Amino acid sequence: MNAVQELYRRQAKALIPKFARRNMEAFYCDTAQEAKDLVLSMIPDGSVVTSGGSVTLEQTGIFQALQSEKYTYVARSFSDDPKEVQACYARQVQADYFLLSTNAFTADGELVNIDGSSNRMAMLLHGPRNVIVVAGMNKLAMTREDALRRVHNMAAPPNAARLHKKTPCAVNGFCGDCLSAETICCQEVITRYSRIPGRIRIVLVGENLGF
């Protein structure tokens, strides 16, 4: 184990009780493979599952595994028909499990996210009975302010480019605090507590994952 991996382990050990006092259960895995195995062990066969867009879920192989015959996967609709989109959203809200990553998390155990269409945040805040968050330790920030800076400057620019958005950050790589019609920074959401014990579970991974 190298020095960075040992650091991640020590940080995770300190973080787990921070999440616990906010009614969120956290776990730590050294590798993406271990995280994938842990996450899949949390989801019973036959469950209805859905997920937000996430590079982390793709990198860990979790996104691909959710679409196996073991589960009923509800994919997000990108239809031009508003009724079809709304019907899909209703199915997602009623899913047994919602999986996502987080844009950042603080040393005090808060989740910090910025979203565009906000379907991902809607599911995190209210809806599916179980929420599983998978995040690389590279997303750790000391404070809320640090986390928001991280999201604006390290997460949003590559995500905007990945989604082919015509925003300042997608063009030049720097946050322009824009009000562009294509901005992916519409909602800033801080999850500081979960009223429902055990609903939100967080799997921290000792690798650099996502943006």
C-alpha atoms as a printed R data frame, in Angstrom:
    type eleno elety resid chain resno       x      y       z
1   ATOM     1    CA   MET     A     1   0.000  0.000   0.000
2   ATOM     2    CA   ASN     A     2   1.385  3.394  -0.966
3   ATOM     3    CA   ALA     A     3   1.270  6.592   1.058
4   ATOM     4    CA   VAL     A     4  -1.791  7.977  -0.730
5   ATOM     5    CA   GLN     A     5  -3.783  4.798  -0.153
6   ATOM     6    CA   GLU     A     6  -2.848  4.833   3.523
7   ATOM     7    CA   LEU     A     7  -3.925  8.479   3.722
8   ATOM     8    CA   TYR     A     8  -7.280  7.653   2.149
9   ATOM     9    CA   ARG     A     9  -7.818  4.869   4.686
10  ATOM    10    CA   ARG     A    10  -7.112  7.172   7.598
11  ATOM    11    CA   GLN     A    11  -9.332  9.912   6.187
12  ATOM    12    CA   ALA     A    12 -12.183  7.457   5.616
13  ATOM    13    CA   LYS     A    13 -11.866  6.158   9.167
14  ATOM    14    CA   ALA     A    14 -12.370  9.717  10.411
15  ATOM    15    CA   LEU     A    15 -15.183 10.423   7.949
16  ATOM    16    CA   ILE     A    16 -17.393  7.415   8.669
17  ATOM    17    CA   PRO     A    17 -18.515  8.649  12.117
18  ATOM    18    CA   LYS     A    18 -19.039 12.140  10.664
19  ATOM    19    CA   PHE     A    19 -21.561 10.723   8.216
20  ATOM    20    CA   ALA     A    20 -23.103  8.549  10.931
21  ATOM    21    CA   ARG     A    21 -24.018 11.520  13.106
22  ATOM    22    CA   ARG     A    22 -25.849 12.920  10.075
23  ATOM    23    CA   ASN     A    23 -27.866  9.685   9.826
24  ATOM    24    CA   MET     A    24 -25.969  8.448   6.777
25  ATOM    25    CA   GLU     A    25 -24.131  5.118   6.840
26  ATOM    26    CA   ALA     A    26 -20.694  5.146   5.225
27  ATOM    27    CA   PHE     A    27 -18.305  2.391   4.171
28  ATOM    28    CA   TYR     A    28 -14.782  2.373   2.784
29  ATOM    29    CA   CYS     A    29 -13.266  0.204   0.042
30  ATOM    30    CA   ASP     A    30  -9.659  0.323  -1.110
31  ATOM    31    CA   THR     A    31 -10.471 -0.366  -4.762
32  ATOM    32    CA   ALA     A    32 -13.192  0.184  -7.339
33  ATOM    33    CA   GLN     A    33 -13.680 -3.578  -7.647
34  ATOM    34    CA   GLU     A    34 -14.247 -3.913  -3.905
35  ATOM    35    CA   ALA     A    35 -16.710 -1.022  -4.064
36  ATOM    36    CA   LYS     A    36 -18.606 -2.662  -6.918
37  ATOM    37    CA   ASP     A    37 -18.853 -5.949  -5.010
38  ATOM    38    CA   LEU     A    38 -20.048 -4.159  -1.870
39  ATOM    39    CA   VAL     A    39 -22.673 -2.100  -3.698
40  ATOM    40    CA   LEU     A    40 -24.100 -5.096  -5.532
41  ATOM    41    CA   SER     A    41 -24.276 -7.028  -2.239
42  ATOM    42    CA   MET     A    42 -26.540 -4.271  -0.902
43  ATOM    43    CA   ILE     A    43 -29.119 -4.691  -3.685
44  ATOM    44    CA   PRO     A    44 -31.339 -7.804  -3.568
45  ATOM    45    CA   ASP     A    45 -31.998 -9.669  -6.800
46  ATOM    46    CA   GLY     A    46 -35.225 -8.543  -8.441
47  ATOM    47    CA   SER     A    47 -34.961 -4.963  -7.179
48  ATOM    48    CA   VAL     A    48 -36.079 -2.048  -9.308
49  ATOM    49    CA   VAL     A    49 -33.035  0.190  -9.671
50  ATOM    50    CA   THR     A    50 -32.225  3.480 -11.354
51  ATOM    51    CA   SER     A    51 -29.289  5.848 -11.387
52  ATOM    52    CA   GLY     A    52 -28.088  9.334 -12.160
53  ATOM    53    CA   GLY     A    53 -25.538 10.080 -14.837
54  ATOM    54    CA   SER     A    54 -22.167  9.244 -13.299
55  ATOM    55    CA   VAL     A    55 -18.643  8.743 -14.571
56  ATOM    56    CA   THR     A    56 -17.841  7.086 -11.236
57  ATOM    57    CA   LEU     A    57 -20.533  4.444 -11.667
58  ATOM    58    CA   GLU     A    58 -19.229  3.739 -15.160
59  ATOM    59    CA   GLN     A    59 -15.581  3.536 -14.053
60  ATOM    60    CA   THR     A    60 -16.399  1.078 -11.261
61  ATOM    61    CA   GLY     A    61 -18.538 -1.094 -13.533
62  ATOM    62    CA   ILE     A    62 -21.547 -0.581 -11.269
63  ATOM    63    CA   PHE     A    63 -23.601  1.144 -13.963
64  ATOM    64    CA   GLN     A    64 -23.133 -1.791 -16.332
65  ATOM    65    CA   ALA     A    65 -23.943 -4.335 -13.592
66  ATOM    66    CA   LEU     A    66 -27.226 -2.613 -12.752
67  ATOM    67    CA   GLN     A    67 -28.460 -3.382 -16.259
68  ATOM    68    CA   SER     A    68 -28.089 -7.146 -15.839
69  ATOM    69    CA   GLU     A    69 -31.035 -9.554 -15.717
70  ATOM    70    CA   LYS     A    70 -30.788 -9.625 -11.913
71  ATOM    71    CA   TYR     A    71 -32.510 -6.236 -11.672
72  ATOM    72    CA   THR     A    72 -35.177 -4.163 -13.355
73  ATOM    73    CA   TYR     A    73 -33.287 -1.066 -14.469
74  ATOM    74    CA   VAL     A    74 -35.229  2.139 -15.119
75  ATOM    75    CA   ALA     A    75 -33.222  4.289 -17.513
76  ATOM    76    CA   ARG     A    76 -33.679  8.049 -17.647
77  ATOM    77    CA   SER     A    77 -35.779  9.206 -20.594
78  ATOM    78    CA   PHE     A    78 -34.383 11.713 -23.080
79  ATOM    79    CA   SER     A    79 -37.555 11.755 -25.165
80  ATOM    80    CA   ASP     A    80 -38.894 14.976 -26.672
81  ATOM    81    CA   ASP     A    81 -42.345 13.930 -25.435
82  ATOM    82    CA   PRO     A    82 -42.982 15.581 -22.022
83  ATOM    83    CA   LYS     A    83 -45.542 12.915 -21.087
84  ATOM    84    CA   GLU     A    84 -43.022 10.138 -21.693
85  ATOM    85    CA   VAL     A    85 -40.365 11.948 -19.659
86  ATOM    86    CA   GLN     A    86 -42.820 12.451 -16.789
87  ATOM    87    CA   ALA     A    87 -43.886  8.804 -16.870
88  ATOM    88    CA   CYS     A    88 -40.249  7.709 -16.706
89  ATOM    89    CA   TYR     A    89 -39.606 10.101 -13.830
90  ATOM    90    CA   ALA     A    90 -42.532  8.561 -11.932
91  ATOM    91    CA   ARG     A    91 -41.052  5.090 -12.391
92  ATOM    92    CA   GLN     A    92 -37.680  6.323 -11.139
93  ATOM    93    CA   VAL     A    93 -39.198  7.905  -8.032
94  ATOM    94    CA   GLN     A    94 -40.816  4.585  -7.143
95  ATOM    95    CA   ALA     A    95 -37.636  2.535  -7.633
96  ATOM    96    CA   ASP     A    96 -36.252  0.455  -4.776
97  ATOM    97    CA   TYR     A    97 -32.708  1.795  -5.220
98  ATOM    98    CA   PHE     A    98 -31.209  4.960  -6.658
99  ATOM    99    CA   LEU     A    99 -27.453  5.090  -7.283
100 ATOM   100    CA   LEU     A   100 -25.310  8.141  -7.935
101 ATOM   101    CA   SER     A   101 -22.009  9.737  -7.124
102 ATOM   102    CA   THR     A   102 -21.546 13.091  -5.427
103 ATOM   103    CA   ASN     A   103 -19.686 16.111  -6.755
104 ATOM   104    CA   ALA     A   104 -17.943 16.559  -3.410
105 ATOM   105    CA   PHE     A   105 -18.181 15.677   0.266
106 ATOM   106    CA   THR     A   106 -16.838 17.592   3.217
107 ATOM   107    CA   ALA     A   107 -14.582 16.559   6.061
108 ATOM   108    CA   ASP     A   108 -17.593 17.085   8.318
109 ATOM   109    CA   GLY     A   109 -19.732 14.545   6.469
110 ATOM   110    CA   GLU     A   110 -21.880 16.650   4.144
111 ATOM   111    CA   LEU     A   111 -22.643 15.884   0.509
112 ATOM   112    CA   VAL     A   112 -22.275 18.822  -1.889
113 ATOM   113    CA   ASN     A   113 -23.750 18.706  -5.380
114 ATOM   114    CA   ILE     A   114 -24.549 20.969  -8.314
115 ATOM   115    CA   ASP     A   115 -27.018 19.826 -10.934
116 ATOM   116    CA   GLY     A   116 -28.473 20.968 -14.227
117 ATOM   117    CA   SER     A   117 -31.817 19.268 -14.925
118 ATOM   118    CA   SER     A   118 -31.830 18.257 -11.248
119 ATOM   119    CA   ASN     A   119 -33.341 14.793 -11.751
120 ATOM   120    CA   ARG     A   120 -30.334 13.380  -9.893
121 ATOM   121    CA   MET     A   121 -30.807 15.706  -6.933
122 ATOM   122    CA   ALA     A   122 -34.565 15.126  -6.860
123 ATOM   123    CA   MET     A   123 -33.976 11.390  -6.366
124 ATOM   124    CA   LEU     A   124 -31.368 11.988  -3.687
125 ATOM   125    CA   LEU     A   125 -33.660 14.297  -1.748
126 ATOM   126    CA   HIS     A   126 -36.957 12.450  -1.986
127 ATOM   127    CA   GLY     A   127 -38.234  9.341  -3.717
128 ATOM   128    CA   PRO     A   128 -36.522  5.932  -3.905
129 ATOM   129    CA   ARG     A   129 -36.466  4.098  -0.580
130 ATOM   130    CA   ASN     A   130 -32.733  3.416  -0.778
131 ATOM   131    CA   VAL     A   131 -29.958  5.689  -2.029
132 ATOM   132    CA   ILE     A   132 -26.375  4.527  -2.565
133 ATOM   133    CA   VAL     A   133 -23.689  7.138  -3.180
134 ATOM   134    CA   VAL     A   134 -20.327  5.988  -4.574
135 ATOM   135    CA   ALA     A   135 -17.447  8.464  -4.408
136 ATOM   136    CA   GLY     A   136 -13.696  8.406  -4.848
137 ATOM   137    CA   MET     A   137 -11.691  9.938  -2.039
138 ATOM   138    CA   ASN     A   138 -10.453 12.564  -4.506
139 ATOM   139    CA   LYS     A   139 -13.796 14.330  -3.959
140 ATOM   140    CA   LEU     A   140 -13.035 15.175  -0.338
141 ATOM   141    CA   ALA     A   141 -13.064 18.893   0.518
142 ATOM   142    CA   MET     A   142 -12.461 20.424   3.909
143 ATOM   143    CA   THR     A   143 -15.450 22.807   4.027
144 ATOM   144    CA   ARG     A   144 -18.663 23.579   2.154
145 ATOM   145    CA   GLU     A   145 -16.935 26.526   0.516
146 ATOM   146    CA   ASP     A   146 -14.025 24.340  -0.570
147 ATOM   147    CA   ALA     A   147 -16.492 21.771  -1.887
148 ATOM   148    CA   LEU     A   148 -18.366 24.340  -3.957
149 ATOM   149    CA   ARG     A   149 -15.099 25.634  -5.372
150 ATOM   150    CA   ARG     A   150 -14.135 22.097  -6.226
151 ATOM   151    CA   VAL     A   151 -17.437 21.493  -8.000
152 ATOM   152    CA   HIS     A   152 -17.314 24.704 -10.024
153 ATOM   153    CA   ASN     A   153 -13.667 24.401 -11.030
154 ATOM   154    CA   MET     A   154 -12.896 20.671 -11.140
155 ATOM   155    CA   ALA     A   155 -16.197 18.847 -11.690
156 ATOM   156    CA   ALA     A   156 -18.403 21.120 -13.794
157 ATOM   157    CA   PRO     A   157 -15.921 21.971 -16.600
158 ATOM   158    CA   PRO     A   158 -15.138 18.372 -17.646
159 ATOM   159    CA   ASN     A   159 -18.771 17.353 -17.167
160 ATOM   160    CA   ALA     A   160 -19.968 20.218 -19.363
161 ATOM   161    CA   ALA     A   161 -17.424 19.228 -22.013
162 ATOM   162    CA   ARG     A   162 -18.460 15.566 -21.731
163 ATOM   163    CA   LEU     A   163 -22.079 16.549 -22.286
164 ATOM   164    CA   HIS     A   164 -21.141 18.830 -25.243
165 ATOM   165    CA   LYS     A   165 -22.544 21.933 -23.554
166 ATOM   166    CA   LYS     A   166 -21.808 25.393 -24.941
167 ATOM   167    CA   THR     A   167 -20.807 26.987 -21.660
168 ATOM   168    CA   PRO     A   168 -17.714 29.062 -20.804
169 ATOM   169    CA   CYS     A   169 -16.248 26.244 -18.710
170 ATOM   170    CA   ALA     A   170 -16.689 23.736 -21.538
171 ATOM   171    CA   VAL     A   171 -14.940 26.083 -23.944
172 ATOM   172    CA   ASN     A   172 -11.994 27.360 -21.885
173 ATOM   173    CA   GLY     A   173 -11.937 25.031 -18.869
174 ATOM   174    CA   PHE     A   174 -12.674 27.700 -16.266
175 ATOM   175    CA   CYS     A   175 -15.903 28.460 -14.426
176 ATOM   176    CA   GLY     A   176 -17.487 31.660 -15.715
177 ATOM   177    CA   ASP     A   177 -20.291 31.714 -13.125
178 ATOM   178    CA   CYS     A   178 -22.501 31.770 -16.196
179 ATOM   179    CA   LEU     A   179 -26.234 32.080 -16.676
180 ATOM   180    CA   SER     A   180 -26.083 30.251 -19.973
181 ATOM   181    CA   ALA     A   181 -29.187 28.391 -21.147
182 ATOM   182    CA   GLU     A   182 -27.008 25.253 -21.183
183 ATOM   183    CA   THR     A   183 -25.480 25.672 -17.733
184 ATOM   184    CA   ILE     A   184 -25.272 22.475 -15.711
185 ATOM   185    CA   CYS     A   185 -25.031 24.506 -12.491
186 ATOM   186    CA   CYS     A   186 -28.699 25.286 -11.841
187 ATOM   187    CA   GLN     A   187 -29.111 23.903  -8.332
188 ATOM   188    CA   GLU     A   188 -26.629 23.817  -5.451
189 ATOM   189    CA   VAL     A   189 -27.636 21.148  -2.939
190 ATOM   190    CA   ILE     A   190 -26.032 20.437   0.424
191 ATOM   191    CA   THR     A   191 -27.138 17.266   2.175
192 ATOM   192    CA   ARG     A   192 -26.348 17.806   5.844
193 ATOM   193    CA   TYR     A   193 -28.704 15.255   7.406
194 ATOM   194    CA   SER     A   194 -30.973 12.355   6.443
195 ATOM   195    CA   ARG     A   195 -34.248 12.125   8.351
196 ATOM   196    CA   ILE     A   196 -34.716  8.501   7.370
197 ATOM   197    CA   PRO     A   197 -32.143  6.254   9.090
198 ATOM   198    CA   GLY     A   198 -30.328  3.981   6.649
199 ATOM   199    CA   ARG     A   199 -31.842  5.514   3.506
200 ATOM   200    CA   ILE     A   200 -28.575  7.081   2.323
201 ATOM   201    CA   ARG     A   201 -25.500  4.852   2.260
202 ATOM   202    CA   ILE     A   202 -22.154  6.152   1.076
203 ATOM   203    CA   VAL     A   203 -19.367  3.996  -0.335
204 ATOM   204    CA   LEU     A   204 -16.027  5.805  -0.233
205 ATOM   205    CA   VAL     A   205 -13.371  4.427  -2.573
206 ATOM   206    CA   GLY     A   206  -9.611  4.769  -2.184
207 ATOM   207    CA   GLU     A   207  -9.125  5.632  -5.834
208 ATOM   208    CA   ASN     A   208  -9.467  8.790  -7.933
209 ATOM   209    CA   LEU     A   209 -12.847  8.383  -9.599
210 ATOM   210    CA   GLY     A   210 -15.060 10.725 -11.572
211 ATOM   211    CA   PHE     A   211 -14.552 14.464 -11.736
